Amino acid sequence: MKKLQILGPGCSKCRQLTLHTEKAAQSLGIEYELEKVTEIDQIMSYGVMMTPALIVDGAVKVVGKVPSVEQLKAILA
């Protein structure tokens, strides 16, 4: 099971990244746990200075943008 974390304060881009990530994971048939990280201290602990960001199994994969569902499928595969 993949651990997916969306880092951000809950802005529209954060919600869009969440939606795209879930669609990508579901279309790949991946079992996943999704966590939203909104605390600024936690976000900064990953070395992330721009949101939204996507963390996959503890590794920073996306920072400061919202990739398409297809781009996210490539990241998650």
C-alpha positions in Angstrom: 0.0 0.0 0.0 1.4 3.4 -1.0 1.3 6.3 1.5 0.3 9.5 -0.4 0.5 12.8 1.4 -0.7 16.1 0.0 1.1 19.1 1.6 -0.7 22.4 1.6 -3.0 24.7 3.4 -6.1 23.5 1.6 -6.2 26.0 -1.3 -7.9 25.2 -4.6 -4.6 23.9 -6.1 -4.2 21.6 -3.1 -7.7 20.2 -3.6 -7.0 19.8 -7.3 -3.8 17.9 -6.6 -5.7 15.6 -4.2 -8.4 14.9 -6.8 -5.9 14.2 -9.6 -3.8 12.0 -7.3 -6.8 9.9 -6.3 -7.9 9.5 -9.9 -4.4 8.4 -11.0 -4.1 5.9 -8.1 -7.5 4.5 -8.7 -7.0 4.2 -12.5 -3.8 2.2 -11.8 -5.5 0.0 -9.3 -3.1 1.0 -6.5 -4.0 0.5 -2.9 -3.2 3.8 -1.1 -3.7 5.8 2.1 -4.1 9.5 1.5 -3.2 12.0 4.2 -3.5 15.8 4.0 -0.8 17.7 5.7 -1.8 21.3 6.5 0.5 22.2 9.4 3.2 24.6 8.1 5.8 23.0 10.5 5.1 19.5 9.1 5.2 20.8 5.5 8.6 22.5 6.1 10.0 19.3 7.7 9.9 17.8 4.2 12.0 20.7 2.9 9.0 21.9 0.8 8.8 25.7 0.4 6.0 25.8 -2.2 2.6 24.1 -2.1 0.9 22.1 -3.1 3.3 19.2 -2.9 2.9 15.4 -3.2 4.9 12.9 -1.0 4.9 9.3 -2.1 6.1 6.8 0.5 8.1 9.6 2.2 9.7 10.9 -1.0 8.9 14.4 -2.4 7.6 13.9 -5.9 5.8 17.1 -6.8 6.3 20.7 -5.5 4.5 23.9 -6.4 2.3 22.6 -9.2 -0.6 20.4 -10.1 0.4 17.7 -12.7 -2.2 16.1 -14.9 -3.7 12.8 -14.0 -1.5 11.2 -16.7 1.6 12.7 -15.3 0.7 11.5 -11.8 0.1 8.0 -13.1 3.7 8.0 -14.4 4.9 9.2 -11.0 2.9 6.6 -9.1 3.5 3.6 -11.4 
